[in-house]
Amino acid sequence: MLGCRGWGWRRRGVCFLLSLALSIGLGGLYQNVGLGLYPAVATVQELSLPVLVEQGVDLYQQGDFQGALQLWQRALEATDESSRARQRAVVLENLARTHRQMGQNAAAVDLWQQASDLHRQWGDWRALGRSLTEQAQAYSALGQHRRAIALLCGEADHCSTASAVGLATAAEDEVGRAAALGSLGEALRLRGDYEAAIAALDESLAIARQSDQFSYQISALNSLGTVHIGKAQVLYRLAESATLDGDVSEPILADAIVEDQRALAYFAESQALAIREGDRGAQLRSQLSQIPIYHRLGQSASAQTAQVEAAQILSQLPNGHDTIFAAIALANLIQFGEASGGVGAGCFARAPDPQVEALLTQAIERAQALADGRGEAFALGTLGHWYECQRNYPQALALTQRAEWLTDQQLAGEDSRYLWEWQRGRIHRAQGKGEAAIQAYTQAVATLEAIRNDLLVSDRELQFDFRDSVEPIYRELIALQLGILETTAAKAKPVPLIPPRDSLVAALTTVDALRLAELQNYFGSDCEIIPFAETPVGLVGADSATAVFTSVILGDRTAIIVSFPDGSRQAAWVPVDEATLRVTIRNFRQGLESWFNAFDPGLAEQVYDWLIRPFSQHLSNAEIRTLVFVNDGILRSVPMAALYDGEKFLVETYALATAPTLSLTATRSATPPPISALVAGMSESVTVTGQSFKPLPHVRKELSLIQDTLPRTTILLDRDFTPQRLGQELTDGTYTVLHMATHAKFGVQPEDTFLVTGSGEKMTLADLEQLVGRTAAGAGQIDLLTLTACETGIGDDRSALGLGGVAVRAGVNSAIATLWSIDDAQTAKLSAQFYQSLVSGQTTKAKALQVAQLSLIQAGMHPAYWAPFILVGNWL
């Protein structure tokens, strides 16, 4: 996908889409410089050294940014901060824009802050609004979109008077308002709020058209095109999920294509306007943005034509940070068909194109002339990957190490360092150097962990790319830690996995880091994942009869690692590839959900043989009574209770629980407080945003049975079950259990994960988190969240990830949910039995759920009615 940031380099701080041409100098000079992505540089006739400043402008326009910086730094030193605030502010702004051109965004932010302070001191609100806009752009370039949005508008629905939009509106500065709204739209896009982004960009475009500000029109059109690419990405992901579920995906794909076509229309309009205005930089940006869409739509001739035209435009542009990244993007488009395809995305199928080497070599030379260390590092690293794909490992390694060295010299290079560490690891692995490869991969994961929160919440595009650009680093390291240098054919049956104990511990640590990254990626900018630092990986706290099963899918095989209470570990391979595993699990679940057909235990026994049987004897010898599963991918959607050993279901032998990762699970047992429950339910049909949800007539009985079992119970039924009433009860009361008998859906995106209230409103997990946080004693007061009538996609890993993370997101210790929607009469019986066991205070949650499930098994019920119930989080 192409867009602003470095013409498709989906990394933080590379470049900027919205060019706003904000020159705030006293002379009011507005002109496009270089690629047209950056504002013109102001001249200040009133400075005591006007010639010095003018010479700096000349050097800037020639691409000699270092020379311009030196002159303007001298000019800054010649100004008196108190008496020449306006002149000093202009010089600071010129310095800030130059640092942005050189990719030094952290320095630019500081300079914009100094300039803003001076504008505020002088009372120049028009200039302050424009300065805040450019400072916000620099924050967005660093991936700090929340801070950018706060400067541009604030956090309220209507922009505050102190924000860039508010200041421009008050000053009747239509140019500044168009710029601020455009920047706001871009920041909202990068956070994944596409509809709000479109609204801001549409308003910016309308203002620009009214005032004949063509450069702003071009920028807004480009941003709108990029928003629709983002919407297409969502739909392509949904279509993929539907295919995995065995559902119809064609209508979703058709909608995705429509979004791509809308993006093309915006880019084409932007390009035509750029050609008319002679803005070759903007023309190039629009041209490059269209190429990957042409590839997705199968329009290879159009893609080839666009690539040729882009190369011609590129050759005519002056040097600059953006020119460098344009050359890198074009090289990737020519060789990979994607602007970001050159780093870590596998190797090209087509023959190596010599034009790629020429473009990247030119980019290196341009970066060196500009002293742009970031641009040079990306060009070197991309060229290193080009040689890696040709198996010229010595040359690839030399270039990669140079990229690493340059990144280390930068103050804010962490967001790209992991790319080159990963690349070095791949090269060592291909050379058969296992220890060197593990060292490099370990460094890459450590770098990712240091910036995990900032990186994975900062950019919705990276959330889409997670599977291709982040997740493989963890999985490839795990494979190396388990002794796999190369992918080999799987064997016919499970085989023991006997690496050294330290290797298993290291692999479990990496698996835990991967689980945290997955959850952070899924929940995105709305949630910061903070692990329990004191929880050791693979250990089970105070429960000496619990074993933890950790699975990790590695392409052609799956590793199962079991941690026992005495600290010992065993491991085995599941000898099937991921595609076979996925089909088997999907068929297994479909059979379980078919309550109208007799249950066939064949697949249940097959999955048992893969996951449990290799360890059955050791589990028996260790007198294990509870199994906790930290599962991966499609295995998250497996109802473990229904696995079958040939004689009994797994739940007939063990109490069961799941956890997204142990480091997010409080495993220490404690004396539970007396149970008090807030119980909400929906028994009537409702329609939510056009989707109908059927009535649940047995919910009344379910709530009544719970109230009979738990005397300290408050009930909210149907129209009394609203977010407002729920929040009020949680604020005023003290509850340890929150039970909601209503429809719940876990979707591909967190915004598709919601509960349905009796008043017909959606309640997302973010909403639920806020409500739980209102409890009298804080978020930790709720011990157990129970959700009945849930559903997830059969083959949808992300839906299951959302279900697994429900306890984490809601801020509770444990959650009970269902993998599919079931008969609410049986749910009522199971819920009552569960609470009857739990209220005694003599059993764990996992054991209480086991007893409830056994009651239905003993009544002869089909597994469809009891298997989908899962306990997530603390099982004690």
Secondary structure, DSSP 8 states (H G I E B T S, - for coil): ---STTTT--STTS--S-------STT-----BTTTTB------TTSS-HHHHHHHHHHHHTT-HHHHHHHHHHHHHHS-TTT-HHHHHHHHHHHHHHHHHTT-HHHHHHHHHHHHHHHHHHT-HHHHHHHHHHHHHHHHHTT-HHHHHHHHT-SSSS--TTSHHHHHHHTT-HHHHHHHHHHHHHHHHHTT-HHHHHHHHHHHHHHHHHTT-HHHHHHHHHHHHHHHHHHHHHHHHHHHHHHHHT---HHHHHHHHHHHHHHHHHHHHHHHHHHHHT-HHHHHHHHHHHHHHHHHTT-HHHHHHHHHHHHHHHHTS---HHHHHHHHHHHHHHHHSSTTTTSSS---SS---HHHHHHHHHHHHHHHHHT-HHHHHHHHHHHHHHHHHTT-HHHHHHHHHHHHHHHHTSTT-HHHHHHHHHHHHHHHHHTT-HHHHHHHHHHHHHHHHHHHHHHHHH-HHHHHHHHHHTHHHHHHHHHHHTT-SS-----SS-EE----HHHHHHHHHHHHHHHHHHHHHHHGGG------TT--TT--TT-TTEEEEEEEE-SS-EEEEEE-TTS-EEEEEE-S-HHHHHHHHHHHHHHHH-TTS----HHHHHHHHHHTGGGHHHHHHTT--EEEEE--GGGGG--GGG-B-SSSBGGGT-EEEE-S-GGGS-----------EEEEE--S-EEETTEEE---TTHHHHHHHHHHH-SSEEEEEGGG--HHHHHHHHHHS--SEEEEEEEEEE-SSGGG-EEE-TTS-EEEHHHHHHHHTTSTT-GGG--EEEEEEEEE-SS-HHHHHHHHTHHHHHT-SEEEEESS---HHHHHHHHHHHHHHHHTSSS-HHHHHHHHHHHHHHTT--HHHHTTEEEEE---
